[in-house]
């Protein structure tokens, strides 16, 4: 390990892992992460540089971070992988951190100026991380450091109640009235489970996943209710989405509808295994996500798309979560329960709905928790997600350098 002077009296920590004994890697990774947190506490954006001698196209990766403590578990894991391959990794203080009230923040967080093909480790600018971490505190009432790597999203307080009953001792919001309250079953290494009540609709789903993405969770699982469209579906049947029809309209400008969005195959396989083991009725297929809660009142406008897509359910959030997961390279899946069948004379009525909720909510949450635990046991380094990796191939155009950010003299560094 090399310690060298850096500006503002802080120290650059640099480790050549090709020369470091494997037994020293863990301690060296801890020192690198400590150096990042020290720079953050000193009011700087810690700057991470990774030299990869094995890469012909991207031998140097570089970027800045905000609040590295919020993603320390992720940094430790990813830097350990790079260390095992013989990378040289260095940390030093970067630019002075921008105040969130600074008018320069707007251009710094504008995603239209980014290249979203950058490596996931360096995907977000530090200003974007800082803003999203503050937004998460605002919406959920909990600190970013409380979020676990396995995240469940719901729009029913009943699911939250069942979650807390199944996992006593959860940490929750700091005050009542939070728009999207979160509860965390915290375990070492952030290996526990978080649930967020995101409310109803695609706009809320986009808002929360925009901000959760900076924490790099290992999965996002939407658990909710849907309208069943098939003759042989019964109220209470489960639906596992294999793909989506996006009629939510909140991400169309940044992710064209021509881009296919599907659930993570491994996560879906685990969900199906859990549902089958419990001998529960379920179907796998296309979920149609709409922004119109009363879509059945305008059936003539959507019936052709429902028919052609062969959709088996309609909801208001799942495709949005999956689309943003695709954009930010987070494995996602959807597990819904059929709460009504408006096309079959079974609309969602108050009395029937209450009976359905009471009968379904516990098993719904139990399945989600069980699958999250299996993911931790089987895939502690993250779910297989090669399909989410972005191409950086010469024939498709190579990744551009990041545009200058406030205070930069030169661009932020080599692309990933």
C-alpha positions in Angstrom: 0.0 0.0 0.0 1.2 3.5 -0.9 0.2 6.7 1.0 0.9 9.9 -0.8 0.1 13.6 -0.1 -2.9 15.0 -1.8 -4.4 18.5 -1.8 -6.0 19.9 1.3 -3.7 17.9 3.5 -5.6 14.6 3.0 -3.9 11.4 1.8 -4.0 9.5 -1.4 -4.3 5.8 -0.7 -3.1 3.6 -3.6 -2.8 -0.2 -3.7 -1.4 -2.4 -6.5 -3.3 -5.6 -5.9 -1.2 -7.5 -8.4 1.7 -7.2 -6.0 -0.3 -7.5 -2.7 -0.7 -11.0 -1.1 -4.3 -12.2 -1.3 -4.4 -12.4 2.5 -3.9 -8.6 2.7 -6.7 -7.7 0.2 -9.5 -7.4 2.7 -7.6 -5.0 5.0 -6.5 -2.9 2.0 -10.1 -2.6 0.7 -11.1 -1.4 4.2 -8.4 1.3 4.1 -9.5 2.5 0.6 -13.1 2.7 1.8 -12.0 4.5 5.0 -10.1 7.0 2.8 -13.3 7.7 0.7 -15.3 8.3 3.8 -12.6 10.6 5.2 -12.6 12.7 2.0 -16.4 12.9 2.3 -16.3 14.1 5.9 -13.7 16.7 4.8 -16.3 18.2 2.3 -14.8 16.7 -0.8 -16.1 14.2 -3.4 -13.8 11.2 -2.9 -12.2 10.3 -6.3 -11.7 6.6 -7.1 -9.3 5.5 -9.9 -9.1 1.9 -11.0 -6.3 0.7 -13.4 -7.1 -2.5 -15.1 -4.1 -3.8 -17.1 -6.1 -6.6 -18.5 -8.6 -4.3 -20.4 -7.5 -3.3 -23.9 -10.4 -0.8 -24.3 -10.9 0.7 -20.8 -7.7 0.2 -18.8 -8.5 3.2 -16.5 -11.9 3.8 -14.8 -12.3 6.9 -12.7 -15.1 8.8 -11.0 -16.3 10.7 -7.9 -18.7 9.7 -5.2 -20.9 11.3 -2.5 -21.7 9.7 0.8 -19.7 6.6 0.3 -20.8 5.2 3.6 -24.3 4.8 2.1 -22.9 2.2 -0.3 -19.9 0.9 1.5 -21.1 -2.7 1.3 -21.3 -2.3 -2.5 -17.9 -0.6 -2.7 -16.3 -3.3 -0.6 -17.7 -6.0 -2.8 -16.9 -4.4 -6.2 -13.4 -3.3 -5.2 -12.7 -6.8 -3.8 -13.6 -8.2 -7.2 -11.2 -5.8 -9.0 -8.5 -6.6 -6.4 -8.8 -10.3 -7.1 -8.1 -9.6 -10.8 -5.0 -7.6 -10.0 -6.2 -4.0 -10.4 -4.4 -1.0 -9.0 -6.9 1.1 -7.0 -6.3 4.6 -5.7 -8.4 7.1 -3.6 -7.9 10.8 -3.2 -10.1 13.8 -2.4 -11.8 15.1 -5.5 -13.7 18.4 -6.0 -15.2 20.3 -3.2 -18.7 19.0 -2.6 -21.4 21.2 -4.1 -24.1 22.5 -1.7 -27.5 21.2 -2.7 -28.8 24.7 -2.8 -26.2 25.8 -5.3 -27.7 26.7 -8.6 -25.0 24.7 -10.4 -26.6 21.5 -9.1 -29.1 21.5 -12.0 -26.7 21.0 -14.8 -24.7 18.5 -12.7 -27.6 16.1 -12.2 -29.0 16.4 -15.7 -29.0 12.8 -17.0 -29.5 13.8 -20.6 -25.8 14.8 -20.5 -24.6 11.5 -19.2 -23.5 8.3 -21.0 -25.5 5.6 -19.2 -23.2 2.9 -20.6 -20.6 3.7 -18.0 -19.7 0.9 -15.5 -22.3 0.6 -12.8 -19.7 1.5 -10.1 -19.2 4.9 -11.8 -22.7 5.4 -13.2 -23.8 8.3 -11.1 -22.2 11.7 -10.6 -21.6 12.6 -7.0 -24.1 15.5 -7.2 -26.8 13.0 -8.3 -25.9 10.7 -5.5 -26.1 13.5 -2.9 -29.4 14.7 -4.2 -31.0 11.3 -4.3 -29.7 10.4 -0.8 -31.3 13.5 0.5 -34.6 12.8 -1.4 -34.7 9.3 0.0 -34.6 10.7 3.5 -37.3 13.1 2.6 -39.7 10.6 1.0 -39.1 7.5 3.2 -38.1 9.1 6.6 -35.0 6.9 6.8 -31.3 7.4 6.2 -29.7 5.9 3.1 -27.4 3.9 5.4 -30.4 2.0 6.6 -31.4 0.6 3.2 -30.6 -3.0 2.6 -29.5 -4.6 -0.6 -32.8 -6.4 -1.2 -35.7 -4.0 -1.7 -39.4 -4.7 -1.8 -41.8 -2.2 -3.2 -45.5 -2.1 -2.4 -48.4 0.3 -2.4 -50.3 -1.2 0.5 -49.8 -0.5 4.2 -51.0 -4.1 4.9 -47.9 -5.5 3.2 -45.8 -3.3 5.5 -47.7 -4.5 8.5 -47.0 -8.2 7.5 -43.4 -7.4 6.8 -42.9 -6.0 10.3 -44.7 -8.9 11.9 -42.5 -11.4 10.0 -39.3 -9.5 10.7 -39.5 -7.9 14.2 -37.1 -5.1 15.1 -37.3 -3.2 11.8 -36.1 0.3 11.7 -38.7 2.7 10.3 -39.5 6.4 9.5 -38.3 9.1 11.8 -41.8 10.7 11.8 -45.3 10.0 10.7 -46.7 11.3 7.4 -43.8 10.4 5.2 -44.9 10.0 1.5 -43.2 6.7 0.9 -42.4 5.2 4.3 -39.7 2.6 4.4 -38.9 -0.2 6.9 -35.6 -2.0 7.1 -34.7 -5.4 8.6 -31.1 -4.6 9.0 -28.4 -7.3 8.9 -24.6 -7.1 8.7 -23.3 -6.2 5.2 -26.7 -4.8 4.4 -27.9 -8.3 3.7 -31.3 -7.7 5.2 -34.5 -6.6 3.4 -36.1 -3.2 3.0 -39.8 -2.5 2.1 -41.0 0.8 0.8 -44.7 1.7 0.5 -44.4 3.8 -2.7 -48.1 4.6 -3.0 -50.0 4.3 -6.2 -49.0 5.0 -9.8 -46.2 5.2 -12.3 -45.0 8.6 -11.2 -44.3 7.4 -7.7 -42.7 4.3 -9.0 -40.3 6.4 -11.1 -39.6 8.8 -8.3 -38.5 6.2 -5.8 -36.5 4.0 -8.3 -34.7 7.1 -9.6 -33.4 7.7 -6.1 -33.0 4.1 -4.9 -30.7 3.4 -7.9 -27.8 5.4 -6.5 -27.6 2.8 -3.6 -27.1 0.0 -6.2 -29.5 -2.5 -4.6 -29.1 -6.2 -5.6 -32.8 -6.4 -6.5 -36.1 -4.5 -6.7 -39.2 -6.7 -6.3 -42.6 -5.2 -6.8 -45.3 -6.9 -4.8 -48.8 -5.6 -5.4 -52.2 -6.2 -6.8 -53.6 -6.4 -10.3 -56.6 -6.9 -12.5 -56.8 -10.3 -14.0 -57.7 -10.6 -17.6 -58.0 -14.4 -18.2 -61.1 -16.5 -17.9 -59.3 -19.1 -15.7 -57.8 -16.7 -13.3 -59.4 -16.5 -9.8 -59.2 -13.7 -7.3 -56.1 -14.3 -5.2 -54.1 -16.0 -8.0 -50.5 -14.8 -8.4 -49.0 -13.3 -11.5 -45.3 -13.4 -12.3 -44.4 -10.9 -15.0 -42.1 -12.2 -17.8 -42.4 -8.9 -19.7 -44.3 -5.7 -19.8 -46.4 -3.4 -21.9 -45.5 0.1 -20.9 -48.5 2.4 -21.1 -47.4 4.4 -18.0 -45.8 7.1 -20.2 -43.3 8.4 -17.6 -40.1 7.1 -19.1 -40.9 7.1 -22.8 -38.5 10.0 -23.6 -35.5 8.4 -21.9 -36.3 4.8 -22.7 -38.1 4.3 -26.1 -41.0 1.9 -26.1 -39.1 -0.1 -28.7 -36.7 -1.2 -26.0 -37.9 -4.6 -24.6 -38.0 -4.7 -20.8 -38.3 -8.1 -19.0 -38.0 -9.5 -15.5 -34.7 -10.9 -14.3 -34.7 -14.6 -15.3 -33.0 -15.9 -12.1 -35.2 -13.9 -9.8 -38.3 -15.1 -11.6 -37.1 -18.7 -11.4 -36.7 -18.4 -7.6 -40.1 -16.8 -7.3 -41.8 -19.5 -9.3 -40.1 -22.2 -7.2 -41.3 -20.6 -4.0 -44.9 -20.2 -5.4 -44.9 -23.8 -6.7 -43.5 -25.2 -3.4 -46.4 -23.5 -1.6 -48.9 -25.0 -4.1 -50.3 -21.7 -5.0 -52.1 -20.9 -8.2 -50.1 -18.7 -10.5 -49.4 -17.7 -14.1 -46.4 -16.2 -15.8 -46.9 -13.7 -18.7 -47.2 -10.1 -19.8 -48.2 -7.4 -17.4 -49.8 -4.2 -18.8 -48.9 -1.1 -16.8 -51.2 1.9 -17.2 -51.2 5.4 -15.7 -55.0 5.3 -15.8 -56.5 3.7 -12.7 -59.9 3.7 -14.4 -58.7 2.1 -17.6 -61.8 -0.1 -17.7 -63.9 3.0 -18.2 -62.1 3.6 -21.5 -61.8 0.0 -22.6 -62.1 0.8 -26.3 -58.9 2.7 -26.1 -56.8 -0.1 -24.7 -58.6 -3.4 -25.6 -56.6 -3.9 -28.8 -53.3 -3.5 -27.0 -54.4 -5.9 -24.3 -55.4 -8.4 -26.9 -52.3 -8.2 -29.1 -49.9 -8.2 -26.2 -51.6 -11.3 -24.7 -51.4 -9.5 -21.3 -52.8 -11.5 -18.4 -52.9 -8.6 -15.9 -53.1 -4.8 -15.5 -51.4 -2.8 -12.9 -50.0 0.7 -12.4 -46.3 0.4 -11.3 -44.6 -2.8 -12.4 -43.4 -1.8 -15.9 -42.1 1.5 -14.5 -40.1 -0.2 -11.9 -38.7 -2.7 -14.5 -37.9 0.0 -17.0 -36.0 2.1 -14.5 -34.3 -1.0 -13.3 -33.2 -1.7 -16.8 -31.9 1.9 -17.2 -29.9 1.7 -14.0 -28.9 -2.0 -14.3 -30.8 -3.3 -11.2 -32.4 -6.8 -11.5 -36.1 -6.5 -11.1 -39.2 -8.8 -10.9 -42.9 -8.5 -10.2 -45.2 -10.7 -8.0 -48.8 -9.6 -8.2 -52.0 -11.0 -6.8 -55.3 -10.8 -8.8 -57.6 -8.5 -6.8 -60.3 -8.0 -9.3 -61.5 -9.0 -12.8 -63.4 -6.0 -14.2 -63.8 -7.6 -17.7 -65.5 -10.6 -16.1 -68.0 -8.8 -13.9 -65.8 -8.8 -10.8 -64.8 -5.2 -10.3 -62.9 -4.2 -7.2 -65.6 -3.5 -4.6 -65.0 -2.4 -1.0 -66.3 -5.5 0.8 -64.7 -8.0 -1.6 -61.4 -6.2 -1.6 -61.1 -6.2 2.2 -61.7 -10.0 2.3 -59.1 -10.5 -0.4 -56.5 -8.4 1.3 -56.9 -10.2 4.6 -56.4 -13.6 2.8 -53.5 -12.8 0.6 -51.2 -10.3 2.2 -49.3 -12.6 4.5 -48.3 -15.2 2.0 -47.4 -12.5 -0.5 -44.9 -10.9 1.8 -43.6 -14.3 3.1 -42.8 -15.3 -0.5 -40.9 -12.1 -1.2 -38.9 -12.4 2.1 -38.1 -16.0 1.4 -36.8 -15.3 -2.1 -34.7 -12.4 -0.9 -33.1 -14.8 1.6 -32.4 -17.3 -1.2 -30.8 -14.7 -3.3 -28.4 -13.8 -0.5 -27.5 -17.5 0.0 -27.1 -18.4 -3.7 -25.9 -15.1 -5.1 -24.1 -13.1 -2.5 -22.1 -11.3 -5.3 -25.4 -10.3 -7.0 -27.9 -11.9 -9.3 -26.7 -12.9 -12.8 -27.5 -9.8 -14.8 -25.4 -9.9 -17.9 -28.4 -8.8 -20.0 -28.4 -5.5 -18.1 -24.8 -4.6 -19.0 -24.5 -1.9 -21.5 -22.4 -2.5 -24.7 -19.4 -0.4 -25.3 -18.4 -1.8 -28.6 -16.7 0.1 -31.4 -19.4 -0.7 -34.0 -22.0 0.8 -31.6 -20.0 3.8 -30.7 -17.6 3.9 -27.8 -18.4 5.5 -24.5 -17.8 9.2 -24.4 -16.0 11.0 -21.5 -18.3 12.5 -19.0 -19.1 16.2 -19.7 -17.4 18.7 -17.4 -19.1 19.3 -14.0 -19.1 22.4 -11.8 -15.5 23.0 -10.7 -13.9 20.6 -13.2 -10.8 21.7 -15.1 -10.9 18.6 -17.3 -13.5 16.0 -17.9 -14.2 13.6 -15.1 -12.1 10.8 -16.4 -11.9 7.8 -18.7 -15.1 6.1 -19.6 -16.1 2.7 -18.2 
